[in-house]
Structures are given as structure tokens and as C-alpha cells.
Amino acid sequence: MLGSTYGTLTTDSRRTRVVACGETLPPAVHGSAATTDDLDVSGRPLNAAVPDLDRLFRPESVAVVGASDAEGRPNTGITRQLLSWAERVGARLHPVHPTRQSVFGIPCSPSVRDLPEHVDLAVLLVADPLSVIEELAETKVKFAVAFASGFAETGEAGAAAQDRLAAAVERSGIRLLGPNTNLNAFERFRDDLDGPAIALITQSGHQGRPVFALQELGIRLSHWAPTGNEADLETADFISYFAEQPEVGAIACYVEGLKDGRSFLLAADRAARRGVPVVAVKVGRTETGARTAASHTGKLTGADAVVDAAMRQYGVIRVDGLDELQDTAALLARARKPGADGVVVYSISGGTGAHFSDLAVQAGLKLPMLSEAKQAELHQWIPEYLNVANPVDNGGHPVGDWRGRKIIDAILDDPSVGVLICPITGPFPPMSDKLAQDLVDAAERTDKLVCVVWGSPVGTEDAYRRTLLGSSRVATFRTFANCITAVRAHLDHHRFTAAYRSPFDEAPRTASPACRKARALMRPGRQLSEHAAKQLLRTYGIRVPREQLVTSAAAAVRAAGLVGYPVVMKASGAQLGHKTELGLVKIGLTSASQVRDAYRELTDIARFEGIALDGVLVCQMVERGVEMVVGVTHDPLFGPTVTVGLGGVLVEVLRDAAVRVPPFGEDQARAMLGELRGRALLDGVRGAPPADVDGLVEVVLRVQRMALELGDDLAELDINPLMVLPRGQGAVALDALAVCR
């Protein structure tokens, strides 16, 4: 980790800790006793609580409150399905209804207080679950499911009703699924399939149907959690739980809104530690999508750029469509760890191979050129005039005889190859039948990933339905795009988890010495002047130019002599934002007369505009470097976020920036720079020397420390421009804006 004048940005492992410069440690976190090891410097949890949901999915006894067997009633169909489900999982079912003696021949209890035994799960088929929750609290039931709608998805009144329900659930100790959920958790899962399974989480039940249907293609599903409005149990709880289940090979999520950003990141961190891939569709990329999602679930969707960055930061694979969700989750659940990241495209058509290869390379897949020796080997079976460097074009005829299998085996035996992809754009029996069978047979003898894109729009061919879909080793797709998306996700996931270090392991537990000094400079509810904002930066070891704050022309001349010509002069005031537009910045002043004139002009403009100043800054002029911006903002879901991007006027023109959610380490700070379109500027262009990237990274980490320690009290920080000097010379904050909450 990069060092600093106030100490290195490393984790303090001492047992006795304080929170945020002397605040007392909260007595509890998420309902359990908190220790100092459980919290970061801002008092937020560092570990995901993993709920024991075994009895939710596999209860021994179930109560159905509001059960019915009257034909034509909605509750009757639900009761019938629950009876069937209880029989499959081996659970005893107890109907509850105040006016019925029995339901489907099973004795009925008038209320939950009259149940013949303790139950693990209560399914509530009532319009208002609140009163039932209060009754269930007396019975010590572990879990409840509420189907009722009319809560936060309907507006303010519904949100208030959901708040009352959530409070009752918290008092009761029951874990609640819903409200506004459905029967998806009680679907019939096939038990004749083996291999790693997909666990499914959806806030909208219908959106999980494509993934659930994968069972018909031989892909196993183990769980389905339809979370609904998440008054209690949320997506993060299920990610944490599913990541611990040995049968789960991948977690597929359809997310409309996150209940709590921190909980989601902790859950994603748990999955990343265990190497369990999480694939998610997260709606709300556009304003329309975000508005629709909020009206459906009553959740905040969060700024999409922050959501996107947070998911990448913790290895969550974000896809756009349900078709991508099902294909990517299926591949990640079943594919073995790759031994190499090289992809070879093998086809019977040069056009098909070239088209697919273009798309694959554009998506970031690595298509290595096969060695001359390997090409010579392939030319034993493929005519010399065809290209076999990668993509490999066999011309068609070798597919129909013994040569087809020889070619596939030779490609898979190359140590640089980790993935073989064969796009078959259409059926052409018997050759396509032979090709499909050769690919399946070859896949059985290798640990490498074999993918087929079956491009026929029909999908009823035996080569597809029986041969390819009947194989547990070949990954079969219907489109080029979905294949490329899934393969890239597969390689990225294993690359990510191999290098993953949990940011929460490195998160600071105690406040730095700078924190107390910084808080003394803050003014609640106010924007700081540039001078005060720079003092705030100094406390965290962030370099600022030599400068003095003066209140007279004569003092300005003396300050310029001390700072050293040429100088920059700026008006400084607590509520002063964009100074340049108002003419409140003068640069390149080289004499005492220019300084005196500039002082008078700056103060005259401020007086005319009615702007209160605390003085005029006389600053060292720093000319040579790359202008960047580093800042802190607050996201309603994730809290403080750190942004870095091209600075100066480019920040508003190009909007070239990357964001991360603290805590994060040096590797993520460097990754942020790699995401910038203008990253090459830091390497030096048109004769400019390379910039001090290490110095820039250090500033990003110091700003992150400020965000963590000052927390909500620092509403906004904007260092723009941060001048990144040539390599070895560091970075200087030329201007800064800070807003206190």
C-alpha cells in the first residue's frame, strides 16, 4: 500500500477501537452483538450475516393461514400447490382458517395459536399479514411468507403499511419473505438432474421463468427466492445463504431495486471469497426503467453508474437480458475452471469464422494465433489453402468423416487453448449431425470448455435437441452474442476470483490522526471556502500549492514574494463555487503591480456580485501536468463513493470518470484509471512526460480514507483540477470544493 505523511493506509488490527474520531461503538449491528472487529471506521459492518434459511426451503412443518378448498377461490389453488410441495419436501401441512373444520380432508386449526405442533414456516394467504405476524410471534415460528400486495409498490400509504409490517417482524424475531411475493419458492424442482445447480433470486417472479425453464434442457436448479418487496429478507440475504450451499454452482438474480447497498456488497463479497459466480439483471439503467422499477417494488434503484461500478468491484456479472441471464448462469454453474484463456473459433465456413471472431475480439476475448507446428498438424486434415491460424476453417468436407474428430482433438490439445467455440449457423444433415457428435465426444475427454452456437431458428433438429442438449459437457447457445457474453463472463470470473482480496479485510477499523483535525475544520451545513477545503486536504496529506490568504493589496504583494512568481490569485469565500465564470481567478501574474491590480479587481467583482469573501488567495502557479478530478459524493444506496476522471473543463465536456464504493485497495484504484477513455494522457502524449500515476493513486486512496472517516458529515468533495505532475513528482490539488452536511 502506498505510504503517506500521516501513516500508511493499512488495516489497524487492534482490539480496542473507536468509530469516526471518538464516536462510541454502536451496541449492535443487524440485530446481533457487534464487536470492534465487525465494524469499519465509520461503524458499518465488515462481515455479511448469513441467515440460516434451511427451514424456509426445507421445513418439517408448515402452517397455511387462510387455507381453502372451496372451488373458484384463489386461495384454493394456492393451498393445493402448497399441499403438493409439502409432500415433495416431506413437510407436515396444517391448514388454518377460523370457520373451516378441515381443508382437503386435513383438520383445520381456527388460529395459529391452536396449531397442533410448532411449525417452521407459516404461509399467509391473508390480505393483511400484520395481525397474523403478531400472533405468530407467540408461537416461535421461524419463517413466514406474505403474498399480499398493496404495500410499498403502491405509494406513500402502502410504504407506511410496509414499515409497520417490517417493524412487527423485527419485534417478533420471525424472518419474513415478502410481502408482494408469489409461489415461486414452492415450484416443482426436478430431482433427476445432477451437477452444480443454479440458485435463483427474483424480485419479479415472472422474470425468473426463463432460468427456471433451464431444467427442461438438463440444467439443475436448487432454489428460487421470489423476494417481492423485501420488508425483511432481501436479495443480499439469499446471496449470502446460497453462496454457502455446496450444490450451488452459480446464483442468478433479477433485481429491480436494492434494499441496502452495503448488505448487497457484503453478500457479493462472501460469494467472491467462495468463488461462487453471481449473475444479475439489474433494471434501472435509464430514467424510465428506474421509475418503473421503483413503482413496482418501492425500492431505490440508485445511480446506475454507481450500481454498475459496485457490481464490477465485487465480481457480480451484470447482464442486460433474461436470455443472457439464463445462458451465462448455466455456463458458469457447469463449466470447469479454465486452464488457459485462449479461445479458438472452429467452423466449416470462413465467413462464419471471421464474423464470430470479429465479435469475440471486440468483446475482449483473446484469440491466440496457433503455432506453426499446430497449423502444420491441422493441415494434415484440412486443405493447405484454408486458414487454420485461428479461426480454424475446415472447408466443410472433413466434418463428414474421421478427420473431423482429429481436428477437434488437435485444437483442444494445444496448451494455449482454454475454450473451443464452434458456430453452426444452420443444420446440414448428415454433416451437422456428425460434427455435433464429434464435439460432444471430444468434450467428454477434456477439461476444456467446448461451446456450440446452434444457429437454426427451428431448434427441433436431433443434432440440437438430443446430441447437444443431451450433453452435460458441451455448452450450447442459440446466438453469437449470448455465447460471447457467457464465455467472457466465465473467463473474467475465474480471473477475478483468482486474484480477489476482500476490500473489507483491508478496511480501516480506527480513525487516523488526521480525522480529528479534519473535523475541527468542518462547518455543518455549509460549503467551505477554497482555502478551508485545502486545509482539509492537508490534514490527510494531500498536497496543495504554496499559498497565502490575504485581505489587502499590500499583503498580497508580500505573499507573492513569499510564494514565488508567477502566481495565481483567486477570490475565496464560503459559498463561492465556479470562480472562473465570474472572473474571480487571475493567472500568470509576474509583478507586484499586477498583483495589486488583481487584488483590487477581484474584490471589486465580489462586491458588485454581492459575494462575501474571507480573503484572496495568492497561490503558487503549477503549469506542467495532467489535469484530473478526484471527488466524493453520496449515493442513497451505497453511501460515500469516490470518483476519479479527467479534470479541468474536460470533466463537464467528456464526463470521463470511474467510480468505486469504499472500502477498496490500491488494485481497484489503479483499475479505476484503466477504465478512463483518456487514460493514455497519463502515459504522456505529444512529447509530454509520463505523469506520476503512483502519486495519483495515492491521492485517490487518501480521499477514500476521508470518505470513510468523515462519513455522512462530508456531503461532497471535489478536487478539480488535481494536477498530476511528471513521474516521481506527485500530484497537487490546485482547487477544491467541500460541502459539509
N, C-alpha and C positions, 0 to 999 in steps of 0.2 A: 504494500500500500504506500502511496506517496506521502512524504512527510510534510510537516508544517511547522510554523513558528510556535504554535501552541501545543504541539504533540501530533503523533500520527493518528490517522483516522482508523483506529482498530478497536475491537471489542474489549471492554473492561469486564473482566470476569469476577470482580469482587462481589461478595455476597451482600454486603450492606450497601444499599443503593438509594438514591433519591430520584425523583422524577422532575424533569424540567426545572432545573435550577432551584431546588429546595421544596417543590410541592410534595405533599405526602403521598405515599403509595396507596393507590385505590385498594380497598379491602377485598374486592372480588372482581373476577373477570369472567364474563359469560356464565355466571351462576356458580362458579367454583372458586375455591380459595386461591388467591393469587400469591405467588412467591416472587421475589425480585428477579429470579431467573426467567419468569414467564413474560416479563414486560420490557419494552424498549424504553428509551429515554423519555418518550412522550407519554408513557403509561399505557401503550397499546399492546395487545397480546402478541407473542412471538411464536406461539405454537397453536396449531389447529386442534380444537377439542373434537375427538372422534366419537360421535354418538353411537351407542350400541343399538343398532336397528334390526337385530336378528329377529326379534319377536314382532316387529312390524311386518316383515316379509314372510316369516315362518312362525306364526303364532300357534300355540297349543289350544287356545280357546278364543272365540270371537263372539261379541255381542252385536246384533244388528238392531239398532234403535230406530223404530218406525218401520219394522218389517211388515210385509203384506203378502197375501196370496190371493187377493181379490183381482179377478181378471180385469184388464183395462187400466189398472192403476200403474203409474210409473215405478213406484216402489216395488211392485211385484216382480218386474223383470230384473231389477237390481238384486232383490232378495234371491231370486232363482240363480243368478250368476254367482252370487256370494256362496250359496249352498254348494254349487259345483266346485268352486275354487277351494272352499274349506275341505271338501272331501279329498281333493287332489293333494293338498298340503298336509293332510292328517290333522286338521283342527276341529274341535267340537264347536258347533254353532248354536247360539242361544238367541232366539227372537225376543225382542222387547216391544210390547205395544200395550197401551193402557186398557184397550177394550176387546182384545182377542184372547181366546183361550189357547189357541195353537195357530201355527203358521206352517203350511206344508207338512202337517202331521207332527210337528215338533212343539212340545209345550212352550207356551209364551209367558214371559215374565211381565208384570204390569209396569215395572220401572227398573232402572239399573240397580237400585238398592235391593231389589228382590231376586237378583240373579242367583242361580244355584251354586255358582263357584266363582272364584276370582278369574277374571279374563285378562288376556294380554292386549287385546285390540277391541276397540268399540268403533263400529261404523255407523255414522249418524245420518239417517235419512230423514232429517227434520229441517224445517225452514229456518229455525233459529237455534243454532247449536249452543248458544251461550248458557242457557239454563241447564242443559244436559251436562256440559263441561263441569259446572259447579257440583252437580250430583255425582259425576264420575270421580271427582277428586276424593270423595269419601270412600270409594271402592278400591283405590290404589291401582287403577288400570294404568298400563304403561303408555299405550298409544291410542289415538283417536284419529279418524278420518272424517272430514266435514265436506260434503258435496255442495252444500248450499251456496248460492250466488247472492248478489246484492250487497257486496262489501266494497272494498277499495276500488274495484273496477267501475263503480257506478258514480263516483264523485265524492264530495266532501262528507255528506251524511253517511255514505257507505264506509268511507275511510274511518270515520269516528266509531262506527259499529265494529269495524275490524280491530281498531285499537282496544276497544273494550273486551273483545274476544281474546286478543293476544294477552292482555293483562290477566284475564281469568286463567288462561292456560299457564302463564308463568307462575301464578299463585298455586295452581293445582299440582304442578310437577309433571303433568301429562305432556307428552310430545305430540303435537298436532300436525297432520298433513292436510293442507287446505287453508281456508275454505276455497270454494270455486274450483274444486278438483273433480276427478271423474273415476271411472272404473279401471283405468289402465293398469294400475298396480295389481289387479286381480285377473289379468288376462291368462289365457292358457299358453304356457311356455312349453315348447317341445322338449321332451326329456330323452329323445333318441339321438341327439346330436352331441358330439364331443369336441374337444379342443377348447382353447381360450374363448371366453364369451364377451359379448358387448353388454354393458350396463347402460341403460337409457334414462335420461333425465329430461323432462319436458315441462314447460310452463303452460303450453297449449297442448292438450292431449292429442288432438288430431294430427299435429305436426310430427309426432313420433311414428306415425303409421308406416312410412316407407322403411324406417330402420327395423321396426317390428317385423315387417314382411320379409326381411332377410332370412328368417328361419326357413322360408319356403325354398331358398337357394342353398340350404345346408349350413347356414351360419348361425351359431348358437347365441341366444340371448339369455341372460340370467336374471335381470331385474328391470323393472320400469317404475320410475318415480315421477308421477304427474304432480308437480309441486303446487300448481294453482297460484293463489295469492300469497303464499308463504307467510302466513301470520306467525308461524313458529318455525317448523322445519323448512330449510331453504336449500337452494341448489348447492351451496357450499357444504352443507351437512352431508348430502348424498355423495358428493365428490370425495370427501374425506373417508366416508364409510366404504364406498365402492373400491377406492384405491387400496384398501386393506384386505379385500376379498381375494383369495388365491385363484378363483376361477375367472376373474375379470381380466381380460386382455386389453380392453380399451373402454373408455367412457365417452358416450355420445350425448351431447347436450343441445337442446333447443332453448335459448334464453331470450326472454323479452326484456327483462329488467333485473338488475342485481339488487338484492335487498341490502347488502352491506359489502362494500368493496374490499375492506380489509379481510373479512371472513373468506371471501372468494379467493383472494391471493394466498391466504394461509392454506386453503384446501388445495389449490393448484400446486403450491409448494410441496405439500405432502405427496401428491401424485407424482411430481417430478422427482422427488427423492426416491420413490419406489420404482421409477421408470415406467409408470402406467400412463399411456397417452390419453390426453383429454382433447376431444374434437368438439368444436362448438359452432353452431349458428347463433350469432348474436344480432338480433334485429335492432334497428335504430341508427343505421348508417346515415340516413337522411332525416331531415326535419319531419317529413311526413311519416316515415317509419317510426321515428321516436315518439311522435304524438299518438299514433295508433297504438303502439305498444303500451304506452302509459295508460291510455284509456281502457286497455284490455286487462292489465294486471295491477294498475295502481302503483307501479314502481318508477323510480327514476331510472332512465336509461344511461345517464352520464354522457359527457362529451365523448363522441365516438373515437376521436384520436387518442384520448387517454385510455379508453377501454382497449383499443387495438394494441397500444404500446404495452399495457399491463399484461395482456394475454401473451404477447411475444416474450415479455420479460420472464414469464414463468412457464414457457413452453406449451401454452394452450394453443392448439392448432385451430385457427379460425377459418371457417369456410363460409361460402355465401348461400348455397342452395341445399335443399334436403337431399338431392341426389348426390351431391358431393359429400354430405354428412354420412350417408349410408356407405358409399364406396370407400371413403377414407377410413372410417371407423372399422369397416370389415377388413381392410388390408392391414391396418395397424394391429388389430386384435390377433390376426393369424400369422402374419409374416415373421420369420425369424430375424434375429439381429444380423444386419448386413456385415459381410467381411470386407467389402470394398464398396466405394461409392460410384464406380464407373457403370454407366448404362450403355448397353448395346441395343440398337434397333435392328431387328431382323425381319425382312419382308420378302415377298415374292415379286414386288413391284418397285422399281426405282423411284417412281413418283410418290408412292405411299411412304417409302422410307425417308425420302427427302423432306416431304411435308411434315411428317411426325417429328423428324429430327430438328427441324427449324423451331417447331413449337416447344420441344423439350429444352433446347438450348436457351431459348428466350425465357423460359420459366426457371432457369438456373440449374438444370440438370447437367451433369458432367458426362460428355460422350467422348471417351478417350479414343484416339486412333489406335487400332490394333497393331501390334508389332509386325515387322516384315515377315518374321518366321510364322506368325499366326496367319497372316494373309496367304502365305505360300501354302500352308496346310489347308486352308479353306478352298484354295484354287484347285486342290485335288478333286473336288466335287462340284465346284462352281466354275463356269467358263471364265477364261482369263480376262475377257473384255468387260466383265461386270465388276462393280466396286464392292470390295469386301473390307474396306478400312474401318467403316462404321459411319453410316449404316451399312449393313450387310444385305446385298441384293442377290438372291439366288437365281433370279430369272424365271422361276416357276417350275421348270421340269424336275429338278432334284427333289422337290417336295413329294412327288408321287412314288418314289422308290426308296431303296435302302439308304440313299445319300442324305435324305432329309434328317434322319436321326444323327448321322455322323456330324453334320454341320452344327446342329444344336449342341451336341455334346462338346464339340471342339470349342465353341464360343464360351460355354459355361466353364470349361476347364481353364480358361485364361484367368490368372490371379488378379488382373486389374478390373475384372468384370464382377459386379455385385448384383446387377439386375439385367435380365433379358426381357425385352418387350417386343412382342410380335403383333403388329396391327394387321388384322384380316378384314379388309374392307367389305367383303361380301362372300357368300358361300359359293363354292365351285366344286361340288362333289365330282369324283371321289377324292380329289386332291386336298380339299379343305378338311375332309374327314381324317385323312392320313396325317396332315400337318397338326391338327388338334390332338390326335392320339400321341404323336411323337412328342409334342410339348408336354403333355401330361406325364408320359413315361419318363421323360428326362427330368421333370420336376421332382419325381419320386426319388431320384438317386442323388439329388444335390441339396445343399442347404441354401443355395442362392435363390433369389426371388425370380419367378417366371410369371410374366404378365401377358395376357392376351386381350386385345381390343377386338371384340366381335362387332363389326360394323353393320351387319344386316339389320334392316328395320323390322324384319319379321320376327326373329327370335324363337322360332319353333323348330329350327333345324336340329337334328340329332347331335351333330358335332357340338352345338352350343348347349342344348338342354341336357344331354346325357354325358357327353365326354368332358366338356369344360366345367360345367356346373357340378358335375359329379365328382370332381377332383377337389380335395382339401388342400392341395399344394399349389395349384395354379390360381392366380388372382385374375378374374375375368371382368372386363369392363365393356360398356356399350359405346362410350365416347372417348375420343382422344383426350379431351380436356380433363375429364374425371380421372383417367389413368395417370396423366401427368401430375395432377394435383395430389393424388394419393401417394404416388411414388416419391414425389418431392417431400411430402409430409413424413413419410416413412424414414427417408434418409436424414431429414432435418431432425426428427425426433431422437433418433439414436445418436446423432452427433451432439445434440443439445444435452441429453441426459448423461452422456459420457463425460462431459466437461462441467456438469452442473454443480454449482456450490450454492447452497441456500443463502439468499441475502439475509435471512433472519438470523443465521448463525453469526453474521458479521455486524449485525445492527448494534449500535452503541446502547449500553444499558445505563450509563451515567452521563450526566451533563458535563461538557468540557468547561474549563475555567473561563472560556470566552462567553458562555451563556449568561452568567450573572452580569457581566459588564454590558453585554448587548441589551439586556432587559432594562438596564438603567437608562439607556438611550432612547427607548421606545416611548411613544406618546399614544396611548389608547385612543382609537377613533380618529386618528389624524394621519395625514401624509407627511412624511419627513422632508425637510429641505434636502437638496443635493449634498450639502455639507454634512448634515446629520446622517444621511444614508451612507455616505462614505465612511463616516466614523463607525457606523455599524459594521460595515465590511471589514474595516481594520481590526475590529475585535476578533474576527475569525481568520485573521492572517491573510486576507485578500488585499493585494497590493493596489494602491491608488496613487495618482500623481502627487508630486510635491505641490502643495497649495496652501494658501492662507485666506481666511475670511476677513475682509476689511470693511470699514464703514466710512472711509473718507478717501478722497483722491490722493492725498499725501501718503496715507497708509498703503494705498495701492501701489504707488511708486516704490516705496520701501520694500513691499512684499515682492514686487517683480525683481528687484535686485537680489533678494534672497533666493527666490525660486530659480532665477536664471532665464534670461531672454533666449528665444522668443517665448511669449506667454499667451495663454488663453484667459479671457475674462468672461465670467458668467454671473448673471443675477441669481441669487439664492434666496428662496422663500419656501415656506412650509407647504403651500398649496400650488406651487409652480410646477407645471408639467412640461409641455413641449415649449422649450425656451426659444429654439431656433426660429420657429414661425413668427414669434413676436419680436424678433430682432434683439433678443436678450443674451446673445453669445457673440463675442468678438474673438477672432483667432489671428495668430501670426503677428502679435504686437511686438515691436522690436525696440521701442524707445520710451523714455519717461513721458514725453509729450503725448504719444499715442495712448499710453496707459491712463493719463489724466483725462484725456478727451473721452476715452472709452468709459471710464467710470461715470462721468457726467451724463453721457448718452444713455447708459444702462439705467441709471437711477431716474432720469427724466422719463424714459419709456415706461418704467414701472409705475411712476407717479401718475402718468397720463392714463394708464390702463387700470389704475386703482389696485395694483398688486402690492401687498405688504412684503417687504424684503427683510431678511435678517442680516443682509450684507451682500457684498460682491466677492466672488471667488477669483483669486488670482492663481492660475494653475500652470504647472509645467506643461509644455506642448510636446505631445508624443505623436510623431508623424508616421513612423515606419512600422507596418504590421498589418495583420488581417483583422478586420472588424467583425466581432462576434457578439451575440447576445446570450446571456445566461440569466434565467429567472425562476421565480417560484410563483405558482398560482395555487388556488384551492379548488379541487374538484368535489362536487357534492357527494360522490360515492367513495372516492379513494383518499380524500384529504389532500395534504400538500403534494404537489407534483413539481418536478424540476424539468426545465426546458433549456435546450441549447440550440442555437442556429446561427445563420448568417446575420450579422448585425448592421448597425447604421441604418441608412434608408432602405437597405435591401430587406430588412425584416418585414416591412409592410408591403414591399413590392413582390418579392418572391415567396414569402411565407415558407421558407425552407428551414424547418425546425424538427427536432426529435424530442420526445418526452419520456420520462420514466417516473415511476412511483417509488419513493423511498420506502425501505432501505434498498440500496444497490451498491455494488462494489465497483472497483476500477474497471473490470472487464466490461460491465454494462455502460460505464461512462464512455469508454472507447467505442463500444458498439453504437452508441448514440451518434458519434461523429461519423461513423461509417454509413449511417442512414441518410446523411445530408447529400443533396444533389450537388452542392458546391464544395464537397469535401476536398476536391483537388486544389482549391485555393490554399489550403493549409500545407500542401506539399511544395508550394512555390510554382508560380506560373509567370511566363514572360520575363524571365530573369530574376524574379523576386526570390529571396532565400526561403527555404522551408521554415514554417512557423513552429513555435515551441508547443507541440501537441501535448507533451507531458505537463507543461505549465497550464494549459487549458483544462486538461483532465483534472488537475489538482484544484483549480477553481470550481469546477463542477462538483467535486466531492465536498469542498468546503461549503458551497451553497446548499448542498444536500444536508450537511450537518446543521446548518442554520434552520432549514425547513423542519428537520426532526425535533430540534431542541426548542425552537420558538413556537412551533406548532401553529395553532389557530390564531395566536396573537400577531403573527406576521401574515397579513392578508395577501400581500403582494410584494414581490421584489423584482426589479427589472434593472439589470446591469447592461446598459447599451449606450455606447459601444464598450465592449471589453476588447481592448487592443491586444492581440496575441503577437508578441514580438518574435524576432527570429530565434531559431533554435538555441536553447540554453539561456535565454534572457527573460523567460517567464511571460506573464500577462498582466496588464494594467487596466483597472476599471476606470474609464475616463468619465463616465456619468452613471448615476444610479438613482433609482426611484424606489422608495419603500413606503408601504401603506400599512399602518397598524390597525388591528381590529379592536 
